[in-house]
Amino acid sequence: MQTQGEAWANRTVYPTLGVAGLSVLLAEPQGVATVLSSNFSEVMRIVTPLGMMNYLRLAAKQGLLIKDGRSLELLQQVDFKLKT
């Protein structure tokens, strides 16, 4: 999921640069800096690993050890029944 998110975010780089180029003509330097700092791909590179670490921490609190991200993605396919 992280790789897919990063690939999607990378596709937003050129449109962001295009908008920044237009803002050079229409805005002050602070406006251009604001547009450039709003690039979604940089946010995805920071937020996605933090989210993954949070899920691993929550699983560990419940006694579930997950060694890699692939296992975490496969976890949704696990089917189990609780004994009553």
ABEGO torsion letter per residue (X at the ends): XAAAAAAAAAAAAAAAAAAAAAAAAABBAAAAAAAAAABAAAAAAAAAAAAAAAAAAAAAAAGBBBABAAAAAAAAABBBBBBX
